Amino acid sequence: MNTESPTEVRATSDPRALRDALATFTTGVTIVTTRDAEGAPFGVTVNSFNSVSLEPPLVLWSLAKTSRSLEAFQRAEHWAVHILSTEQDALSTRFARAGENKFEGIELESGIQDMPLLPRCTTRLQCRTSFRYEGGDHIIFVGQVVAFDRSDRAPLVFHGGKYAVATRKTPPLTLAPPEGAPIDSRFDDEFLGYLLWRASQQFHLRVQRTLAARELTQEEFFVLIPLFHNDGRSAAAFCSTLADLGLGAATSAIDRLAARGLIRIEPDTRRLFLTPTGHDEILQVLAMTKAIESECLGQLGPWESVSLKNLLKQFIVQTNPGLPHPWDAEEAEPQA
Ligand SMILES: Cc1cc2nc3c(=O)[nH]c(=O)nc-3n(C[C@H](O)[C@H](O)[C@H](O)COP(=O)(O)O)c2cc1C
């Protein structure tokens, strides 16, 4: 049985359908900037950018004739293309709105002929206008790249009218079976539960080693972090939150941390506070766990790091059965 959905030929006179079809072409996102004759900066979000030639190095993009920036670009001898990084979606949205003071609060760098250069991009190409062509309701700009710089920041992606992140396609991943294990008794490598558990273990076993070196248990760590973000919480409500999250051993962890002088339990209210020693301790531990994170993400690479966090956040939000957030300020007192 053919399960593919049928392709339907649509008339190009249906502009919406055509726009939707064109939006299936996945692109990066750029902001093109220049200055007008008076030196005022102009910039537009553009995904019609493309490379044309290496010898000479030419790139192109097109600008709608209705754009307020058209005159500035028509007269400009130079313009700069900024290939945006995955963290710059808000900047892209800002430069896609006509009339707004787009450059407000941005610390600009200065390029050739004082071209306004935006910071923290994946790549920046400074170009001299080579040609301009009529292209229907757009003007096509072709420019020669005269200077460029690039970083390894993961690029922002645009598909179907929405921002996205890029992930490299890897061959199907097969995890090695435990030594000597009969092949059919193997836990399915494609099973989500296994993948989430395995990834978490590989990370947390390293964290646990760090904690052990400072004589802290994982339960104590999971008590200290939420208190670092928000202390003064009631012990009972806090323990109930942690128990909801599957961290049932919090009560004894709290007693041990209090005995070590890392937290203080206010006698009347039974509210929990980090002591200055506890505060210093968690700062040190957080620095060490951040170092583990950097190492793991370094092994994964910048694109995959962004994709992994993005997908995990989506998974957490979309499958949340109503679990509390551990750093939330104050929980309702549990019913006696
Ligand atoms: C992801 C994205 C890509 C865009 N690409 C283009 C483009 O290639 N050409 C264009 O003229 N407008 C494009 N736009 C729309 C312009 O950014 C938008 O019309 C902007 O307001 C123009 O600014 P201005 O009128 O101040 O010049 C794009 C918008 C977005 C969000």
The ligand as a Tripos MOL2 file, in Angstrom:
@<TRIPOS>MOLECULE
LIG
   31    33     1     0     0
SMALL
NO_CHARGES

@<TRIPOS>ATOM
      1 C1         13.1500   35.1680    8.5790 C.3       1 LIG1
      2 C2         12.8060   36.3710    7.7380 C.ar      1 LIG1
      3 C3         13.3530   36.5130    6.4820 C.ar      1 LIG1
      4 C4         13.0790   37.6260    5.6840 C.ar      1 LIG1
      5 N1         13.6550   37.7420    4.4620 N.ar      1 LIG1
      6 C5         13.4130   38.8330    3.6870 C.ar      1 LIG1
      7 C6         14.0670   38.9790    2.4320 C.ar      1 LIG1
      8 O1         14.8490   38.1380    2.0060 O.2       1 LIG1
      9 N2         13.7940   40.1060    1.7170 N.ar      1 LIG1
     10 C7         12.9320   41.0780    2.1550 C.ar      1 LIG1
     11 O2         12.7370   42.0610    1.4740 O.2       1 LIG1
     12 N3         12.3050   40.9450    3.3700 N.ar      1 LIG1
     13 C8         12.5410   39.8580    4.1420 C.ar      1 LIG1
     14 N4         11.9400   39.7300    5.3690 N.ar      1 LIG1
     15 C9         11.0410   40.7790    5.8180 C.3       1 LIG1
     16 C10        11.7880   42.0380    6.2820 C.3       1 LIG1
     17 O3         12.7250   41.7180    7.2950 O.3       1 LIG1
     18 C11        10.7920   43.0430    6.8310 C.3       1 LIG1
     19 O4          9.8980   43.3940    5.8030 O.3       1 LIG1
     20 C12        11.3890   44.3050    7.3970 C.3       1 LIG1
     21 O5         10.3840   44.9360    8.0990 O.3       1 LIG1
     22 C13        11.8890   45.2790    6.4210 C.3       1 LIG1
     23 O6         12.3270   46.3820    7.1690 O.3       1 LIG1
     24 P1         12.2650   47.8830    6.6370 P.3       1 LIG1
     25 O7         10.9150   48.1070    6.0390 O.co2     1 LIG1
     26 O8         12.5290   48.7040    7.8710 O.co2     1 LIG1
     27 O9         13.3460   48.0240    5.6110 O.co2     1 LIG1
     28 C14        12.2020   38.6290    6.1650 C.ar      1 LIG1
     29 C15        11.6470   38.4800    7.4410 C.ar      1 LIG1
     30 C16        11.9430   37.3670    8.2140 C.ar      1 LIG1
     31 C17        11.3380   37.2350    9.5900 C.3       1 LIG1
@<TRIPOS>BOND
     1     1     2 1
     2     2     3 ar
     3     2    30 ar
     4     3     4 ar
     5     4     5 ar
     6     4    28 ar
     7     5     6 ar
     8     6     7 ar
     9     6    13 1
    10     7     8 2
    11     7     9 ar
    12     9    10 ar
    13    10    11 2
    14    10    12 ar
    15    12    13 ar
    16    13    14 ar
    17    14    15 1
    18    14    28 ar
    19    15    16 1
    20    16    17 1
    21    16    18 1
    22    18    19 1
    23    18    20 1
    24    20    21 1
    25    20    22 1
    26    22    23 1
    27    23    24 1
    28    24    25 2
    29    24    26 1
    30    24    27 1
    31    28    29 ar
    32    29    30 ar
    33    30    31 1
@<TRIPOS>SUBSTRUCTURE
     1 LIG1         1 GROUP 0 **** ****
